[in-house]
Amino acid sequence: MQYVRQSSKAARARKGGHLIILRGYEDGPDPVIQFRDPSAWGQEHDRVPLSRLAHSYTGRAITFAPLSDGES
């Protein structure tokens, strides 16, 4: 999967939003991102095409290293 980067100055200046948890993806011409979202819309949806997600991504993220075998 390629890193999505916001290049527009307006997109980087956006404030607000909320945290969603990305939990996987399905590869393809427009990869489908699997997520958990606490919003009302997220209660009905758990996947979105990367092209749609990229439009609302503000450039802020929290990342975690993968767990090693035996860690929880």
The first five atom37 places (N, CA, C, CB, O) and aatype in JSON, in Angstrom:
{
  "aatype": [12, 5, 18, 19, 1, 5, 15, 15, 11, 0, 0, 1, 0, 1, 11, 7, 7, 8, 10, 9, 9, 10, 1, 7, 18, 6, 3, 7, 14, 3, 14, 19, 9, 5, 13, 1, 3, 14, 15, 0, 17, 7, 5, 6, 8, 3, 1, 19, 14, 10, 15, 1, 10, 0, 8, 15, 18, 16, 7, 1, 0, 9, 16, 13, 0, 14, 10, 15, 3, 7, 6, 15],
  "atom_mask": [
    [1, 1, 1, 1, 1],
    [1, 1, 1, 1, 1],
    [1, 1, 1, 1, 1],
    [1, 1, 1, 1, 1],
    [1, 1, 1, 1, 1],
    [1, 1, 1, 1, 1],
    [1, 1, 1, 1, 1],
    [1, 1, 1, 1, 1],
    [1, 1, 1, 1, 1],
    [1, 1, 1, 1, 1],
    [1, 1, 1, 1, 1],
    [1, 1, 1, 1, 1],
    [1, 1, 1, 1, 1],
    [1, 1, 1, 1, 1],
    [1, 1, 1, 1, 1],
    [1, 1, 1, 0, 1],
    [1, 1, 1, 0, 1],
    [1, 1, 1, 1, 1],
    [1, 1, 1, 1, 1],
    [1, 1, 1, 1, 1],
    [1, 1, 1, 1, 1],
    [1, 1, 1, 1, 1],
    [1, 1, 1, 1, 1],
    [1, 1, 1, 0, 1],
    [1, 1, 1, 1, 1],
    [1, 1, 1, 1, 1],
    [1, 1, 1, 1, 1],
    [1, 1, 1, 0, 1],
    [1, 1, 1, 1, 1],
    [1, 1, 1, 1, 1],
    [1, 1, 1, 1, 1],
    [1, 1, 1, 1, 1],
    [1, 1, 1, 1, 1],
    [1, 1, 1, 1, 1],
    [1, 1, 1, 1, 1],
    [1, 1, 1, 1, 1],
    [1, 1, 1, 1, 1],
    [1, 1, 1, 1, 1],
    [1, 1, 1, 1, 1],
    [1, 1, 1, 1, 1],
    [1, 1, 1, 1, 1],
    [1, 1, 1, 0, 1],
    [1, 1, 1, 1, 1],
    [1, 1, 1, 1, 1],
    [1, 1, 1, 1, 1],
    [1, 1, 1, 1, 1],
    [1, 1, 1, 1, 1],
    [1, 1, 1, 1, 1],
    [1, 1, 1, 1, 1],
    [1, 1, 1, 1, 1],
    [1, 1, 1, 1, 1],
    [1, 1, 1, 1, 1],
    [1, 1, 1, 1, 1],
    [1, 1, 1, 1, 1],
    [1, 1, 1, 1, 1],
    [1, 1, 1, 1, 1],
    [1, 1, 1, 1, 1],
    [1, 1, 1, 1, 1],
    [1, 1, 1, 0, 1],
    [1, 1, 1, 1, 1],
    [1, 1, 1, 1, 1],
    [1, 1, 1, 1, 1],
    [1, 1, 1, 1, 1],
    [1, 1, 1, 1, 1],
    [1, 1, 1, 1, 1],
    [1, 1, 1, 1, 1],
    [1, 1, 1, 1, 1],
    [1, 1, 1, 1, 1],
    [1, 1, 1, 1, 1],
    [1, 1, 1, 0, 1],
    [1, 1, 1, 1, 1],
    [1, 1, 1, 1, 1]
  ],
  "atom_positions": [
    [[0.84, -1.18, 0.0], [0.0, 0.0, 0.0], [0.88, 1.23, 0.0], [-0.95, 0.0, 1.21], [1.9, 1.27, 0.69]],
    [[0.5, 2.22, -0.75], [1.28, 3.46, -0.8], [0.77, 4.44, 0.24], [1.21, 4.07, -2.2], [-0.41, 4.46, 0.58]],
    [[1.68, 5.26, 0.72], [1.35, 6.32, 1.68], [0.55, 7.39, 0.97], [2.63, 6.91, 2.32], [0.92, 7.82, -0.12]],
    [[-0.55, 7.83, 1.57], [-1.37, 8.9, 1.01], [-0.91, 10.21, 1.62], [-2.9, 8.66, 1.27], [-0.83, 10.33, 2.85]],
    [[-0.6, 11.18, 0.8], [-0.09, 12.46, 1.31], [-0.95, 13.59, 0.78], [1.38, 12.67, 0.9], [-1.2, 13.69, -0.42]],
    [[-1.39, 14.45, 1.66], [-2.14, 15.63, 1.27], [-1.14, 16.66, 0.76], [-3.01, 16.19, 2.46], [-0.21, 17.03, 1.48]],
    [[-1.33, 17.13, -0.45], [-0.4, 18.11, -0.98], [-0.98, 19.51, -0.99], [0.02, 17.72, -2.37], [-0.24, 20.48, -1.09]],
    [[-2.29, 19.64, -0.88], [-2.88, 20.97, -0.96], [-2.73, 21.7, 0.38], [-4.36, 20.89, -1.36], [-2.91, 21.11, 1.44]],
    [[-2.4, 22.97, 0.3], [-2.23, 23.78, 1.5], [-3.54, 23.86, 2.28], [-1.73, 25.19, 1.14], [-3.52, 23.84, 3.51]],
    [[-4.66, 23.95, 1.59], [-5.97, 24.03, 2.25], [-6.25, 22.75, 3.04], [-7.08, 24.28, 1.22], [-6.78, 22.82, 4.15]],
    [[-5.92, 21.6, 2.49], [-6.17, 20.34, 3.18], [-5.33, 20.24, 4.45], [-5.88, 19.15, 2.26], [-5.82, 19.76, 5.47]],
    [[-4.09, 20.69, 4.4], [-3.23, 20.63, 5.58], [-3.7, 21.6, 6.66], [-1.78, 20.96, 5.2], [-3.44, 21.37, 7.85]],
    [[-4.39, 22.67, 6.28], [-4.83, 23.67, 7.24], [-6.14, 23.3, 7.92], [-4.97, 25.01, 6.54], [-6.54, 23.96, 8.88]],
    [[-6.82, 22.27, 7.46], [-8.1, 21.87, 8.05], [-7.92, 21.49, 9.51], [-8.71, 20.71, 7.28], [-6.9, 20.92, 9.9]],
    [[-8.93, 21.8, 10.29], [-8.94, 21.45, 11.72], [-10.12, 20.52, 11.96], [-9.04, 22.73, 12.62], [-10.98, 20.33, 11.1]],
    [[-10.13, 19.94, 13.15], [-11.28, 19.13, 13.54], [-11.14, 17.7, 13.1], [0.0, 0.0, 0.0], [-10.04, 17.21, 12.84]],
    [[-12.28, 17.04, 13.02], [-12.29, 15.64, 12.66], [-12.28, 14.77, 13.9], [0.0, 0.0, 0.0], [-12.39, 15.27, 15.02]],
    [[-12.15, 13.48, 13.69], [-12.13, 12.55, 14.81], [-11.24, 11.36, 14.44], [-13.56, 12.08, 15.19], [-10.88, 11.17, 13.28]],
    [[-10.91, 10.59, 15.44], [-10.02, 9.46, 15.25], [-10.8, 8.25, 14.73], [-9.31, 9.11, 16.56], [-11.84, 7.9, 15.27]],
    [[-10.29, 7.63, 13.68], [-10.81, 6.35, 13.22], [-9.66, 5.35, 13.28], [-11.43, 6.44, 11.77], [-8.49, 5.74, 13.21]],
    [[-9.98, 4.1, 13.4], [-8.98, 3.05, 13.47], [-8.93, 2.34, 12.13], [-9.28, 2.05, 14.63], [-9.92, 1.73, 11.72]],
    [[-7.8, 2.4, 11.45], [-7.64, 1.65, 10.21], [-7.2, 0.25, 10.59], [-6.6, 2.33, 9.24], [-6.26, 0.07, 11.36]],
    [[-7.9, -0.75, 10.05], [-7.62, -2.12, 10.48], [-7.19, -3.03, 9.35], [-8.82, -2.69, 11.14], [-6.93, -4.21, 9.58]],
    [[-7.13, -2.52, 8.13], [-6.67, -3.34, 7.02], [-7.05, -2.7, 5.69], [0.0, 0.0, 0.0], [-7.61, -1.61, 5.64]],
    [[-6.72, -3.4, 4.62], [-7.1, -2.92, 3.29], [-7.2, -4.09, 2.32], [-6.08, -1.88, 2.78], [-6.63, -5.15, 2.53]],
    [[-7.94, -3.85, 1.25], [-8.07, -4.8, 0.15], [-7.4, -4.15, -1.05], [-9.58, -5.16, -0.15], [-7.82, -3.08, -1.5]],
    [[-6.36, -4.78, -1.57], [-5.57, -4.21, -2.66], [-6.4, -4.15, -3.94], [-4.29, -5.03, -2.88], [-7.31, -4.96, -4.15]],
    [[-6.06, -3.21, -4.79], [-6.73, -3.05, -6.08], [-6.37, -1.72, -6.68], [0.0, 0.0, 0.0], [-5.57, -0.98, -6.1]],
    [[-6.95, -1.37, -7.83], [-6.66, -0.08, -8.47], [-6.99, 1.1, -7.55], [-7.46, 0.04, -9.77], [-6.27, 2.1, -7.53]],
    [[-8.08, 0.98, -6.78], [-8.43, 1.96, -5.76], [-8.65, 1.15, -4.48], [-9.74, 2.82, -6.16], [-9.77, 0.73, -4.19]],
    [[-7.58, 0.92, -3.69], [-7.68, 0.04, -2.53], [-8.85, 0.41, -1.62], [-6.37, 0.07, -1.73], [-9.17, 1.59, -1.47]],
    [[-9.46, -0.58, -1.02], [-10.56, -0.38, -0.08], [-9.98, -0.46, 1.33], [-11.7, -1.43, -0.3], [-9.36, -1.45, 1.7]],
    [[-10.2, 0.59, 2.1], [-9.68, 0.69, 3.45], [-10.73, 0.18, 4.43], [-9.28, 2.16, 3.78], [-11.89, 0.58, 4.38]],
    [[-10.32, -0.71, 5.33], [-11.2, -1.24, 6.38], [-10.93, -0.42, 7.63], [-10.97, -2.78, 6.63], [-9.77, -0.18, 7.98]],
    [[-11.98, 0.0, 8.32], [-11.82, 0.9, 9.45], [-12.9, 0.71, 10.49], [-11.8, 2.33, 8.99], [-13.9, 0.03, 10.26]],
    [[-12.7, 1.32, 11.64], [-13.71, 1.48, 12.68], [-13.85, 2.98, 12.91], [-13.33, 0.71, 14.02], [-12.87, 3.69, 13.13]],
    [[-15.09, 3.47, 12.85], [-15.37, 4.9, 12.94], [-16.53, 5.1, 13.92], [-15.7, 5.5, 11.54], [-17.6, 4.52, 13.72]],
    [[-16.35, 5.92, 14.98], [-17.41, 6.11, 15.97], [-18.55, 7.01, 15.51], [-16.82, 6.66, 17.23], [-19.55, 7.15, 16.22]],
    [[-18.43, 7.63, 14.36], [-19.48, 8.54, 13.89], [-20.75, 7.77, 13.52], [-18.99, 9.35, 12.69], [-20.73, 6.54, 13.4]],
    [[-21.84, 8.5, 13.34], [-23.1, 7.87, 12.92], [-22.91, 7.15, 11.58], [-24.23, 8.93, 12.81], [-23.39, 6.03, 11.41]],
    [[-22.23, 7.77, 10.64], [-21.97, 7.15, 9.34], [-21.16, 5.87, 9.51], [-21.23, 8.13, 8.4], [-21.42, 4.87, 8.84]],
    [[-20.19, 5.9, 10.41], [-19.33, 4.75, 10.65], [-20.04, 3.57, 11.28], [0.0, 0.0, 0.0], [-19.55, 2.44, 11.21]],
    [[-21.19, 3.81, 11.91], [-21.96, 2.72, 12.48], [-22.55, 1.83, 11.39], [-23.07, 3.26, 13.38], [-22.84, 0.65, 11.63]],
    [[-22.73, 2.39, 10.21], [-23.32, 1.64, 9.09], [-22.27, 1.21, 8.06], [-24.37, 2.49, 8.4], [-22.56, 0.38, 7.19]],
    [[-21.06, 1.74, 8.15], [-20.02, 1.48, 7.15], [-18.71, 1.06, 7.83], [-19.79, 2.71, 6.26], [-18.37, 1.59, 8.89]],
    [[-18.0, 0.12, 7.22], [-16.69, -0.26, 7.77], [-15.62, -0.35, 6.69], [-16.8, -1.6, 8.48], [-14.51, -0.81, 6.95]],
    [[-15.95, 0.1, 5.48], [-14.99, 0.11, 4.36], [-15.22, 1.34, 3.51], [-15.12, -1.19, 3.49], [-16.35, 1.82, 3.37]],
    [[-14.14, 1.86, 2.94], [-14.26, 3.02, 2.06], [-13.1, 2.97, 1.06], [-14.26, 4.37, 2.88], [-11.99, 2.58, 1.43]],
    [[-13.34, 3.36, -0.21], [-12.23, 3.41, -1.17], [-11.19, 4.46, -0.74], [-12.77, 3.74, -2.59], [-11.54, 5.52, -0.22]],
    [[-9.94, 4.15, -0.95], [-8.86, 5.06, -0.58], [-9.05, 6.44, -1.21], [-7.51, 4.49, -1.0], [-8.75, 7.45, -0.58]],
    [[-9.55, 6.49, -2.44], [-9.74, 7.78, -3.11], [-10.73, 8.66, -2.33], [-10.25, 7.57, -4.55], [-10.56, 9.88, -2.29]],
    [[-11.74, 8.07, -1.7], [-12.68, 8.86, -0.91], [-12.07, 9.26, 0.42], [-13.97, 8.08, -0.69], [-12.22, 10.4, 0.85]],
    [[-11.38, 8.34, 1.07], [-10.74, 8.63, 2.35], [-9.7, 9.74, 2.21], [-10.08, 7.37, 2.92], [-9.59, 10.6, 3.08]],
    [[-8.96, 9.73, 1.12], [-7.9, 10.72, 0.91], [-8.43, 12.15, 0.87], [-7.16, 10.41, -0.38], [-7.72, 13.08, 1.23]],
    [[-9.67, 12.33, 0.44], [-10.25, 13.68, 0.36], [-10.5, 14.28, 1.74], [-11.54, 13.64, -0.42], [-10.48, 15.5, 1.89]],
    [[-10.74, 13.44, 2.74], [-11.04, 13.97, 4.07], [-9.89, 13.81, 5.06], [-12.27, 13.3, 4.62], [-9.98, 14.26, 6.2]],
    [[-8.81, 13.18, 4.63], [-7.65, 12.99, 5.51], [-6.96, 14.32, 5.76], [-6.66, 11.97, 4.9], [-6.61, 15.03, 4.82]],
    [[-6.74, 14.66, 7.04], [-6.15, 15.95, 7.39], [-4.63, 15.91, 7.52], [-6.74, 16.44, 8.67], [-4.0, 16.94, 7.74]],
    [[-4.04, 14.72, 7.38], [-2.59, 14.63, 7.47], [-2.1, 14.29, 8.86], [0.0, 0.0, 0.0], [-0.9, 14.2, 9.1]],
    [[-3.04, 14.11, 9.8], [-2.66, 13.75, 11.17], [-2.95, 12.27, 11.39], [-3.41, 14.63, 12.21], [-3.98, 11.77, 10.94]],
    [[-2.06, 11.58, 12.08], [-2.25, 10.15, 12.33], [-1.47, 9.72, 13.55], [-1.82, 9.32, 11.11], [-0.49, 10.35, 13.93]],
    [[-1.92, 8.64, 14.16], [-1.2, 7.96, 15.24], [-0.89, 6.57, 14.7], [-2.04, 7.9, 16.59], [-1.78, 5.89, 14.19]],
    [[0.36, 6.15, 14.8], [0.72, 4.83, 14.29], [1.26, 3.97, 15.42], [1.75, 4.94, 13.15], [1.79, 4.47, 16.42]],
    [[1.13, 2.68, 15.24], [1.62, 1.71, 16.21], [2.48, 0.69, 15.48], [0.45, 1.02, 16.96], [2.18, 0.32, 14.34]],
    [[3.55, 0.23, 16.12], [4.36, -0.83, 15.54], [3.59, -2.14, 15.62], [5.73, -0.95, 16.27], [2.84, -2.35, 16.57]],
    [[3.77, -3.02, 14.64], [3.11, -4.33, 14.69], [3.55, -5.1, 15.94], [3.41, -5.15, 13.41], [4.69, -4.96, 16.39]],
    [[2.64, -5.9, 16.48], [2.98, -6.74, 17.62], [3.85, -7.91, 17.17], [1.7, -7.26, 18.32], [3.67, -8.45, 16.09]],
    [[4.79, -8.28, 18.0], [5.59, -9.47, 17.76], [4.81, -10.68, 18.22], [6.96, -9.4, 18.49], [3.85, -10.54, 18.98]],
    [[5.18, -11.85, 17.78], [4.52, -13.07, 18.22], [4.53, -13.15, 19.74], [5.2, -14.31, 17.63], [5.56, -12.92, 20.37]],
    [[3.41, -13.45, 20.3], [3.32, -13.59, 21.74], [2.93, -12.32, 22.48], [0.0, 0.0, 0.0], [2.6, -12.39, 23.66]],
    [[2.96, -11.17, 21.83], [2.58, -9.91, 22.49], [1.07, -9.71, 22.32], [3.37, -8.69, 21.9], [0.47, -10.17, 21.35]],
    [[0.49, -9.01, 23.28], [-0.93, -8.67, 23.15], [-1.19, -7.28, 23.7], [-1.82, -9.7, 23.88], [-2.33, -6.81, 23.69]]
  ]
}
